[in-house]
Each structure stands twice: as structure tokens, then as C-alpha cells.
Amino acid sequence: MKAAASVARLPLRAGRWTGVTGNVLGQGTGSSIDFQDQRQYMPGDDPRHINWQAYARSGQYTMKLYRQEVTPRVDLIFDTSGSMFLDEKKTARTWELLYFCLESALRLGASVKLHTLGISAEETPLERALAYDWPENPSPGKPDFSALLHRVPLRAGSLRVVVSDLLSESPPEQAASILSSSRGRAILLAPYSREEAQPDWQGNIEFEDSEMQLRDKRRVEPDVLGRYLRAYENHFAMWREQCARRGIAFARVTSDHDFIAAMRAEAEGAGAVEI
């Protein structure tokens, strides 16, 4: 994902951040080269920042104020439930999204914490993630996305980047409220495959529950498929509505195109990435 992160990036340079000294513009005053404002000189101020041109005009000492440079906080939340790995293409896109987000955040000097949501919410050391030290099988069971998200210790003012297909029965308004709490900004990247979004089920089909690993044979008539497609569309319409209300950048990312093309399709326009 290093090549992709050289073309696209998380929107960390947009917004106003707080934090320790770093290389992204903050909301306070500091020592960057980005001029912000000026004020009257006070004893103890650094004379190197005196506005001598203004002094020549007015005879009054004024100080040039520059934007602060900080290290933004990124809380990366990764859904490891079985539906994220539905087929080969979706599995590949899931991992690409995770490592793109990691690479992009680290390149911009962010303070990154990675949290995985499976049967529980856990913080995963970056060293382990960067070494590809992951369990071979996805997390079993059907996680309650909002309940698990509530257990994540989100840092105040952080950028919350969520990689999840959102195939959970949890009400989207609960998750959206959590992600936008404590002055945080949020980005939600939802990978999906054609098999789930536009299935061609007809007749007798053997289904496998990707979360519970159970198989079930059913006959699919056209009206059944129609109900599924409507429910699927309504599910993501509710997510879009809640994210729009909370100012969360929401984008679904198809697994049917190359990575940059898939991100251009929706994520760029939604403000989830910069390309």
C-alpha cells in the first residue's frame, strides 16, 4: 500500500488539530512558516518574530503569529468479523484499506492507535499489524458493532477511521454518535463485493453464514431476492443519513476495481481521502 499512499492519503492536512509538536498544522500558535495573525509585543516575546515593517510604519512593536504544528491523533478501527472476508476480492480490498490507512497516517506523522472489533474490542500493537501477525481465521460470531465501538477508548479530538462493511444489525445512529463524540472527526470506509450487493441468486441455493460458519439450503424466488436487495439498499441509506447528520465522511469501496479507481469512485468525493 506504499504506492497507493503516495497517490492518495487520509485528509489529515485538512482540519484543525491539537496535540504534541509535529508536522501537521494545528489550531493554536506555534513556529510553523504559515502566518496566522499578529498582536502587540509583550515583554518576554521572541524578538525574532517582531514585525519590523509594521514597526517602521507605526512605531509600535507587534508580533507575527504563526500556526502551530502538531501530531494529529488517528484512532484506526478495524472490523475483523467474517463478512469482511466473504470472498477473495473482498478479502483483498479489506486488507488494502487497512494498510492504506496505516501507511497514510504514519507518513503524515500521526499518533496512531489500532483497535480491532471481533468478538471483543482490542487494541492491536502497530508492530504486530505491520508484521502481518494476524489470526488465520476471522473472528467468529455476529458482533454488535455499536456495542463493541462503545468499548474503544477514543481519544479526544482524534480522527476516527473505521474500516468495516457495516453488515451488522446495530442501529447506525448509535455508532455515528460514538464516532463524533469528544470533538472527534470520523471517516468510514466500507468495503463490499458484487456478490453481496448484486447477487444472482435463483432457485435452490446453499447459503453459508460467514459469521457463524453455518450452511443452509434455501429456494430463492424473485420476490425473495427483491426483498433482500431493498433491505440491503435501505440499510446503507440509513448509514449515509446518520453519517451526513454527524459530519462523518462515509464511502463504500467496491472490490471490483483497482484500489485507486475504487477510492475515486466515492471516497474522494465524500472527503474520506485526498487524491
C-alpha positions in Angstrom: 0.0 0.0 0.0 3.0 2.3 -0.1 2.4 3.0 -3.8 -1.3 3.8 -3.1 -0.4 6.1 -0.1 1.9 8.1 -2.4 -1.1 8.9 -4.7 -3.9 9.1 -2.1 -3.9 10.0 1.6 -6.2 10.5 4.5 -7.4 14.1 4.9 -5.1 14.9 7.9 -3.9 18.2 6.5 -7.4 19.4 6.4 -9.0 20.5 9.7 -7.6 22.0 12.9 -5.8 19.6 15.2 -4.5 19.7 18.8 -1.7 17.6 20.2 2.1 17.5 20.8 4.6 19.0 18.4 4.6 17.5 14.9 4.3 18.4 11.3 0.6 19.0 10.6 -0.9 22.4 11.2 -2.8 22.8 14.5 -5.3 25.3 15.7 -3.0 27.1 18.1 0.0 29.4 17.5 3.5 28.0 17.1 6.6 28.1 15.0 5.5 26.9 11.5 6.0 29.1 8.4 2.2 29.5 8.0 1.3 33.1 9.0 -1.8 33.2 11.2 -2.2 36.7 12.8 -0.4 39.4 14.7 -0.6 41.0 18.2 1.0 43.6 20.3 4.5 42.8 21.6 4.8 41.7 25.2 7.9 41.5 27.4 9.5 38.1 27.0 8.3 37.6 23.4 10.9 36.2 21.0 12.2 39.3 19.1 12.8 37.2 16.0 9.1 37.4 15.4 8.7 41.1 15.6 7.0 42.6 12.6 9.7 45.2 11.7 7.8 46.5 8.7 4.8 47.3 10.9 7.2 49.0 13.4 8.6 51.2 10.6 5.1 52.4 9.8 3.6 52.8 13.3 6.5 52.9 15.7 4.7 50.1 17.7 6.1 46.7 18.3 3.9 43.9 17.0 4.5 40.1 16.8 3.9 37.9 13.9 2.0 34.8 14.9 2.4 31.5 13.0 0.3 28.3 13.1 1.2 25.6 15.4 2.5 22.3 14.0 1.2 19.2 15.9 1.0 15.4 15.7 -2.7 14.5 14.9 -4.2 11.5 16.7 -5.7 8.8 14.5 -7.8 6.0 16.0 -8.0 3.3 13.4 -10.8 0.8 14.0 -10.8 -2.4 12.0 -13.7 -4.8 11.8 -12.4 -8.4 11.8 -15.8 -10.2 11.5 -16.3 -13.0 9.0 -18.3 -10.9 6.4 -15.2 -8.8 5.8 -13.6 -11.8 4.2 -16.6 -13.0 2.2 -14.7 -13.8 -0.9 -11.2 -13.4 -2.4 -11.7 -10.0 -3.8 -13.4 -8.5 -0.7 -10.7 -10.0 1.5 -8.0 -8.3 -0.6 -9.8 -5.0 -0.5 -10.3 -5.3 3.2 -6.6 -5.7 3.8 -5.8 -3.0 1.3 -8.0 -0.5 3.1 -6.4 -1.3 6.5 -2.8 -0.9 5.3 -3.5 2.1 3.2 -4.9 3.9 6.3 -2.0 2.8 8.4 0.6 3.8 5.8 -1.1 7.2 5.1 -1.4 8.1 8.8 2.2 7.1 9.6 3.5 9.0 6.6 1.9 12.2 7.9 3.4 11.6 11.3 0.2 10.9 13.1 0.0 9.2 16.5 -1.9 6.0 15.5 -3.7 3.5 17.7 -5.2 0.4 16.0 -8.3 -1.2 17.5 -9.8 -4.4 16.2 -13.5 -5.3 16.6 -14.2 -9.0 16.6 -15.7 -11.0 19.4 -14.4 -8.1 21.6 -12.7 -4.7 21.1 -8.9 -4.9 21.5 -6.0 -2.6 20.9 -3.5 -4.2 18.5 0.1 -3.1 18.7 1.2 -1.5 15.5 4.4 -3.6 15.4 2.1 -6.7 15.2 0.0 -5.2 12.4 2.9 -4.1 10.4 4.4 -7.6 10.7 1.2 -9.1 9.3 0.8 -11.0 12.6 -3.0 -11.8 12.3 -5.1 -14.8 13.2 -5.6 -17.1 10.3 -9.4 -17.2 10.7 -11.8 -14.2 11.0 -13.5 -13.6 14.4 -16.5 -15.9 14.9 -20.0 -14.8 15.9 -22.1 -11.9 15.0 -20.7 -8.8 16.7 -22.8 -5.9 17.8 -20.9 -3.2 16.0 -22.1 -0.3 18.2 -21.6 -2.2 21.5 -18.0 -3.0 20.5 -17.3 0.5 19.3 -18.5 1.8 22.7 -15.6 -0.1 24.3 -13.0 1.6 22.2 -11.1 4.3 24.2 -11.3 7.0 21.5 -9.0 9.9 22.2 -10.5 13.4 22.4 -10.1 15.3 19.1 -8.8 12.3 17.2 -9.6 11.3 13.6 -11.6 8.1 13.8 -11.0 6.0 10.7 -13.3 2.9 10.6 -12.8 0.0 8.1 -16.0 -2.0 8.3 -18.5 -3.4 5.9 -21.2 -2.4 8.4 -23.1 -5.7 7.9 -24.4 -5.6 11.5 -27.9 -5.1 12.9 -26.6 -2.3 15.2 -28.5 0.9 14.7 -26.3 3.3 12.7 -27.3 6.3 14.9 -25.5 4.8 17.9 -22.3 4.2 16.1 -22.4 7.7 14.4 -22.9 9.3 17.8 -19.9 7.5 19.3 -17.6 8.3 16.4 -18.5 12.0 16.5 -18.1 12.4 20.3 -15.4 14.3 22.2 -14.6 16.7 19.3 -13.6 13.9 17.0 -13.8 13.7 13.3 -14.6 10.4 11.6 -14.2 8.6 8.3 -16.0 5.4 7.5 -14.7 3.2 4.7 -16.9 0.2 3.9 -15.6 -2.5 1.5 -18.2 -4.5 -0.4 -18.3 -7.1 -3.1 -20.7 -7.6 -6.0 -21.7 -11.0 -4.6 -23.4 -9.3 -1.6 -24.5 -6.1 -3.3 -25.9 -7.6 -6.5 -26.3 -11.4 -6.0 -27.7 -13.5 -8.9 -29.5 -16.0 -6.6 -32.1 -18.1 -8.4 -33.6 -21.4 -7.5 -32.1 -23.7 -4.8 -29.1 -22.0 -3.2 -26.8 -23.3 -0.4 -26.0 -20.3 1.8 -23.2 -20.1 4.3 -23.4 -17.7 7.3 -20.0 -16.0 7.1 -20.2 -15.1 10.8 -21.5 -18.3 12.3 -20.0 -20.7 9.8 -23.4 -22.4 9.3 -24.8 -23.7 6.0 -28.4 -23.6 5.0 -30.2 -24.6 1.7 -33.0 -22.4 0.6 -35.0 -21.8 -2.5 -34.8 -18.2 -3.7 -37.7 -16.9 -5.7 -37.6 -13.5 -7.5 -39.7 -11.8 -4.7 -37.2 -13.1 -2.1 -34.3 -11.6 -4.0 -36.2 -8.4 -4.4 -36.8 -8.1 -0.6 -33.1 -8.7 0.0 -32.0 -6.0 -2.4 -34.4 -3.5 -0.9 -33.3 -4.3 2.6 -29.6 -4.0 1.6 -30.2 -0.7 -0.1 -32.2 0.7 2.9 -29.5 -0.5 5.4 -26.8 1.7 3.7 -29.2 4.6 3.1 -29.7 4.7 6.9 -25.9 4.7 7.4 -25.5 7.5 4.9 -28.2 9.6 6.5 -26.7 9.3 10.0 -23.2 10.0 8.8 -24.4 13.1 7.0 -26.1 14.3 10.2 -22.9 13.9 12.2 -20.5 15.2 9.6 -18.9 11.8 9.1 -17.2 11.1 5.8 -18.8 7.9 4.5 -17.8 5.9 1.5 -18.4 2.4 0.3 -15.4 0.9 -1.6 -16.0 -1.7 -4.2 -13.7 -4.7 -4.6 -14.3 -4.9 -8.4 -11.8 -2.2 -9.4 -8.2 -1.4 -8.7 -7.6 0.4 -5.4 -7.2 4.0 -6.6 -10.1 3.7 -9.0 -12.3 2.3 -6.2 -11.3 5.2 -3.9 -12.0 7.8 -6.6 -15.5 6.4 -7.2 -16.9 7.6 -3.8 -14.3 8.1 -1.1 -12.6 11.1 -2.8 -15.9 13.0 -3.3 -17.0 12.2 0.2 -13.9 13.8 1.6 -12.7 10.5 3.0 -9.4 10.6 1.1 -7.4 13.2 -0.9 -6.2 12.1 -4.4 
